[in-house]
Amino acid sequence: MMRRYMLDTNVVSYFLDNRPPAVRSHMNLVGLDATVISTITEAELRYGLANKPGAVSQTTAVERFLGNVTILAWDSGRLAHMGCFVRSKGGKAGSWRLKI
């Protein structure tokens, strides 16, 4: 089974902005076929674009990225697993930015 990496919104932003360049270099090594994002990350990216209506080049880059990456839905089972994981690490709901 191929190793897959789930990217959060910050990492996607770093990749798209090519800042720092090491993120883009690593992503080029790993390849988009080995990366996924969640629907939460997609929503955050789209929210960011909605706040920048004139950002045509950013919109194009985000849409191209979303068209080339696997987007995983966060269903109840995944959310329950995430809640248990965060609790096992001593976190509180607010500390991991619950966005449901």
Z-matrix of the N, CA and C atoms (Angstrom, degrees):
N
C 1 1.446
C 2 1.530 1 109.74
N 3 1.314 2 115.53 1 135.18
C 4 1.457 3 121.25 2 -178.96
C 5 1.537 4 110.37 3 -74.87
N 6 1.313 5 116.48 4 137.44
C 7 1.464 6 121.76 5 175.30
C 8 1.523 7 108.39 6 -69.37
N 9 1.344 8 115.57 7 136.68
C 10 1.461 9 120.92 8 178.56
C 11 1.521 10 109.32 9 -123.76
N 12 1.298 11 115.57 10 148.37
C 13 1.456 12 122.13 11 -178.55
C 14 1.522 13 109.23 12 -118.49
N 15 1.347 14 116.71 13 128.18
C 16 1.454 15 120.39 14 174.85
C 17 1.517 16 108.53 15 -95.28
N 18 1.327 17 114.65 16 122.13
C 19 1.454 18 120.88 17 -177.84
C 20 1.526 19 110.04 18 -94.96
N 21 1.329 20 116.14 19 141.82
C 22 1.457 21 118.85 20 173.49
C 23 1.535 22 108.39 21 -93.62
N 24 1.309 23 115.39 22 176.51
C 25 1.463 24 120.76 23 -175.25
C 26 1.525 25 112.19 24 -60.45
N 27 1.326 26 117.27 25 -39.52
C 28 1.464 27 119.84 26 -179.52
C 29 1.523 28 111.63 27 -62.36
N 30 1.324 29 117.02 28 -44.82
C 31 1.466 30 120.00 29 -178.77
C 32 1.528 31 110.55 30 -65.19
N 33 1.323 32 116.94 31 -40.34
C 34 1.473 33 119.86 32 177.31
C 35 1.530 34 109.66 33 -61.17
N 36 1.320 35 116.86 34 -43.26
C 37 1.469 36 120.65 35 178.89
C 38 1.527 37 111.21 36 -62.14
N 39 1.337 38 116.26 37 -43.19
C 40 1.463 39 119.39 38 177.71
C 41 1.531 40 110.43 39 -60.81
N 42 1.325 41 115.99 40 -42.78
C 43 1.466 42 120.96 41 179.93
C 44 1.532 43 110.35 42 -61.87
N 45 1.323 44 116.79 43 -49.15
C 46 1.463 45 120.42 44 -177.30
C 47 1.525 46 112.41 45 -66.80
N 48 1.334 47 116.94 46 -34.71
C 49 1.474 48 121.19 47 179.30
C 50 1.522 49 112.96 48 -84.79
N 51 1.346 50 116.44 49 -9.87
C 52 1.465 51 122.51 50 -176.43
C 53 1.536 52 111.52 51 56.45
N 54 1.332 53 115.20 52 38.16
C 55 1.459 54 122.01 53 176.92
C 56 1.507 55 108.82 54 -136.47
N 57 1.235 56 121.55 55 119.23
C 58 1.468 57 126.43 56 -8.36
C 59 1.534 58 110.52 57 -73.96
N 60 1.307 59 116.42 58 152.66
C 61 1.466 60 120.91 59 -178.50
C 62 1.526 61 113.99 60 -56.92
N 63 1.312 62 118.06 61 -25.58
C 64 1.466 63 121.00 62 -179.50
C 65 1.530 64 111.52 63 -61.75
N 66 1.334 65 117.15 64 -30.55
C 67 1.465 66 119.79 65 178.94
C 68 1.523 67 109.90 66 -66.03
N 69 1.317 68 117.27 67 -46.54
C 70 1.463 69 120.62 68 179.08
C 71 1.520 70 110.15 69 -63.71
N 72 1.328 71 117.83 70 -40.85
C 73 1.466 72 121.09 71 178.64
C 74 1.521 73 111.04 72 -60.42
N 75 1.334 74 115.88 73 -44.88
C 76 1.465 75 119.49 74 179.52
C 77 1.529 76 110.92 75 -65.91
N 78 1.328 77 117.10 76 -41.38
C 79 1.461 78 120.42 77 178.48
C 80 1.527 79 111.08 78 -63.01
N 81 1.308 80 117.46 79 -37.65
C 82 1.462 81 120.41 80 177.56
C 83 1.525 82 110.77 81 -65.13
N 84 1.331 83 116.81 82 -35.43
C 85 1.465 84 120.76 83 176.15
C 86 1.531 85 111.67 84 -67.31
N 87 1.329 86 115.28 85 -45.82
C 88 1.469 87 121.26 86 -176.83
C 89 1.525 88 110.63 87 -72.81
N 90 1.320 89 117.26 88 -44.40
C 91 1.454 90 122.77 89 -178.42
C 92 1.521 91 112.26 90 89.62
N 93 1.321 92 115.61 91 144.17
C 94 1.463 93 120.14 92 -179.96
C 95 1.522 94 112.68 93 -64.10
N 96 1.320 95 116.91 94 -26.33
C 97 1.463 96 119.20 95 179.66
C 98 1.529 97 112.16 96 -67.35
N 99 1.327 98 117.29 97 -16.31
C 100 1.467 99 121.31 98 179.04
C 101 1.528 100 111.79 99 -102.06
N 102 1.323 101 116.90 100 6.94
C 103 1.457 102 120.32 101 -178.65
C 104 1.517 103 110.85 102 -118.23
N 105 1.314 104 115.36 103 151.07
C 106 1.467 105 122.66 104 175.92
C 107 1.519 106 107.56 105 -137.65
N 108 1.322 107 115.07 106 160.83
C 109 1.458 108 121.10 107 170.01
C 110 1.524 109 106.64 108 -131.16
N 111 1.310 110 116.16 109 165.12
C 112 1.456 111 120.61 110 176.66
C 113 1.528 112 109.54 111 -95.47
N 114 1.314 113 116.10 112 165.27
C 115 1.463 114 120.43 113 175.36
C 116 1.525 115 110.28 114 -62.74
N 117 1.324 116 117.39 115 -25.61
C 118 1.463 117 120.68 116 177.20
C 119 1.522 118 109.70 117 -66.12
N 120 1.328 119 117.04 118 -44.38
C 121 1.464 120 121.02 119 177.40
C 122 1.518 121 110.42 120 -63.30
N 123 1.333 122 116.93 121 -42.64
C 124 1.468 123 119.56 122 177.32
C 125 1.532 124 110.05 123 -58.14
N 126 1.338 125 116.39 124 -46.15
C 127 1.468 126 120.40 125 -179.48
C 128 1.524 127 111.10 126 -61.38
N 129 1.322 128 117.35 127 -40.98
C 130 1.470 129 120.52 128 179.73
C 131 1.527 130 111.20 129 -65.82
N 132 1.331 131 117.07 130 -38.98
C 133 1.462 132 119.96 131 177.17
C 134 1.526 133 110.67 132 -64.46
N 135 1.326 134 116.60 133 -43.57
C 136 1.462 135 120.55 134 179.81
C 137 1.529 136 111.39 135 -67.18
N 138 1.320 137 117.11 136 -35.50
C 139 1.457 138 121.68 137 175.74
C 140 1.531 139 109.95 138 -61.96
N 141 1.325 140 115.72 139 -44.83
C 142 1.463 141 119.80 140 178.39
C 143 1.518 142 111.92 141 -59.72
N 144 1.332 143 117.03 142 -40.92
C 145 1.468 144 120.82 143 178.40
C 146 1.519 145 111.50 144 -67.03
N 147 1.326 146 116.57 145 -37.43
C 148 1.461 147 120.46 146 179.95
C 149 1.527 148 111.17 147 -62.82
N 150 1.321 149 116.78 148 -26.80
C 151 1.460 150 121.38 149 178.64
C 152 1.527 151 112.54 150 -85.52
N 153 1.341 152 115.99 151 -2.78
C 154 1.470 153 120.83 152 178.98
C 155 1.527 154 108.84 153 -132.52
N 156 1.332 155 118.07 154 68.92
C 157 1.464 156 120.18 155 -173.40
C 158 1.527 157 114.98 156 -60.27
N 159 1.330 158 118.60 157 -23.47
C 160 1.458 159 120.75 158 -179.41
C 161 1.516 160 114.35 159 -93.06
N 162 1.311 161 117.98 160 3.95
C 163 1.466 162 121.87 161 -174.52
C 164 1.536 163 110.30 162 -86.35
N 165 1.307 164 116.05 163 72.83
C 166 1.463 165 121.36 164 -175.42
C 167 1.525 166 111.90 165 -63.85
N 168 1.318 167 118.06 166 -45.00
C 169 1.471 168 119.61 167 -177.64
C 170 1.527 169 110.52 168 -67.12
N 171 1.339 170 117.60 169 -37.54
C 172 1.468 171 119.89 170 176.99
C 173 1.526 172 110.75 171 -66.38
N 174 1.318 173 116.93 172 -41.30
C 175 1.463 174 120.64 173 178.67
C 176 1.518 175 110.23 174 -60.97
N 177 1.321 176 116.66 175 -44.60
C 178 1.463 177 120.99 176 178.89
C 179 1.524 178 110.77 177 -61.14
N 180 1.326 179 117.20 178 -44.77
C 181 1.467 180 121.23 179 -178.85
C 182 1.527 181 111.16 180 -64.21
N 183 1.330 182 116.70 181 -43.86
C 184 1.465 183 119.91 182 -179.53
C 185 1.524 184 110.52 183 -65.89
N 186 1.315 185 117.44 184 -45.35
C 187 1.470 186 120.35 185 -179.99
C 188 1.528 187 111.41 186 -62.47
N 189 1.317 188 117.23 187 -39.51
C 190 1.468 189 120.92 188 177.87
C 191 1.527 190 109.54 189 -63.90
N 192 1.336 191 115.88 190 -44.77
C 193 1.466 192 120.37 191 178.35
C 194 1.523 193 110.49 192 -60.02
N 195 1.333 194 117.49 193 -49.49
C 196 1.469 195 120.99 194 -178.32
C 197 1.528 196 112.01 195 -61.38
N 198 1.316 197 116.23 196 -30.37
C 199 1.458 198 119.98 197 178.67
C 200 1.517 199 113.89 198 -75.35
N 201 1.337 200 116.35 199 -12.99
C 202 1.463 201 120.63 200 -175.61
C 203 1.519 202 114.96 201 -117.20
N 204 1.328 203 117.25 202 4.99
C 205 1.458 204 120.84 203 -178.69
C 206 1.531 205 108.17 204 -122.75
N 207 1.312 206 115.95 205 149.62
C 208 1.461 207 120.58 206 176.21
C 209 1.524 208 108.60 207 -77.97
N 210 1.340 209 115.42 208 132.21
C 211 1.466 210 121.48 209 -179.83
C 212 1.518 211 107.76 210 -112.89
N 213 1.331 212 115.82 211 120.09
C 214 1.460 213 121.23 212 -177.90
C 215 1.518 214 110.96 213 -99.84
N 216 1.323 215 115.32 214 133.97
C 217 1.463 216 120.84 215 177.35
C 218 1.522 217 110.10 216 -75.70
N 219 1.304 218 116.25 217 149.09
C 220 1.460 219 122.24 218 175.64
C 221 1.516 220 106.64 219 -103.46
N 222 1.326 221 116.22 220 95.57
C 223 1.455 222 120.74 221 177.58
C 224 1.525 223 109.46 222 -90.14
N 225 1.312 224 116.34 223 179.40
C 226 1.468 225 120.81 224 -176.94
C 227 1.518 226 112.88 225 -57.69
N 228 1.328 227 117.47 226 -39.87
C 229 1.463 228 120.55 227 -179.97
C 230 1.513 229 112.07 228 -62.47
N 231 1.326 230 117.12 229 -43.95
C 232 1.465 231 120.57 230 179.37
C 233 1.523 232 110.88 231 -66.55
N 234 1.325 233 116.67 232 -39.53
C 235 1.462 234 119.65 233 179.77
C 236 1.519 235 111.30 234 -66.68
N 237 1.325 236 117.07 235 -38.93
C 238 1.470 237 120.24 236 177.79
C 239 1.521 238 110.05 237 -62.91
N 240 1.339 239 115.96 238 -43.05
C 241 1.462 240 120.62 239 178.43
C 242 1.526 241 110.26 240 -61.78
N 243 1.326 242 117.44 241 -44.19
C 244 1.455 243 121.15 242 -179.29
C 245 1.523 244 110.68 243 -63.38
N 246 1.322 245 117.02 244 -42.32
C 247 1.460 246 120.42 245 178.50
C 248 1.516 247 111.82 246 -60.05
N 249 1.324 248 116.82 247 -43.87
C 250 1.473 249 120.91 248 178.63
C 251 1.524 250 110.93 249 -65.11
N 252 1.316 251 117.05 250 -39.84
C 253 1.458 252 121.36 251 179.99
C 254 1.531 253 110.52 252 -63.43
N 255 1.328 254 116.04 253 -48.82
C 256 1.467 255 119.94 254 -178.73
C 257 1.520 256 110.27 255 -61.69
N 258 1.334 257 116.86 256 -42.38
C 259 1.465 258 120.33 257 179.67
C 260 1.527 259 110.40 258 -63.20
N 261 1.340 260 117.11 259 -39.42
C 262 1.467 261 120.08 260 -179.68
C 263 1.522 262 111.91 261 -64.87
N 264 1.322 263 116.70 262 -22.40
C 265 1.465 264 121.23 263 178.97
C 266 1.531 265 111.58 264 -93.52
N 267 1.347 266 116.46 265 4.46
C 268 1.455 267 120.06 266 177.15
C 269 1.513 268 114.39 267 86.08
N 270 1.336 269 117.41 268 10.91
C 271 1.460 270 120.65 269 -178.68
C 272 1.513 271 113.03 270 -83.25
N 273 1.306 272 114.90 271 165.80
C 274 1.457 273 122.43 272 174.29
C 275 1.521 274 107.24 273 -116.08
N 276 1.330 275 117.33 274 157.10
C 277 1.462 276 121.18 275 -176.67
C 278 1.528 277 111.89 276 -51.61
N 279 1.314 278 118.04 277 -43.24
C 280 1.458 279 121.06 278 -179.30
C 281 1.510 280 113.49 279 -66.09
N 282 1.320 281 117.12 280 -25.63
C 283 1.463 282 119.98 281 -175.66
C 284 1.522 283 112.44 282 -75.38
N 285 1.312 284 118.60 283 -14.25
C 286 1.474 285 118.60 284 178.33
C 287 1.519 286 112.31 285 -117.45
N 288 1.342 287 115.34 286 22.30
C 289 1.445 288 122.51 287 171.75
C 290 1.523 289 112.74 288 52.50
N 291 1.300 290 116.39 289 62.22
C 292 1.464 291 121.86 290 179.18
C 293 1.525 292 108.94 291 -59.16
N 294 1.317 293 117.26 292 121.25
C 295 1.458 294 121.98 293 -176.08
C 296 1.520 295 111.23 294 -127.93
N 297 1.279 296 116.53 295 60.33
C 298 1.460 297 121.13 296 -179.68
C 299 1.515 298 109.30 297 -117.06
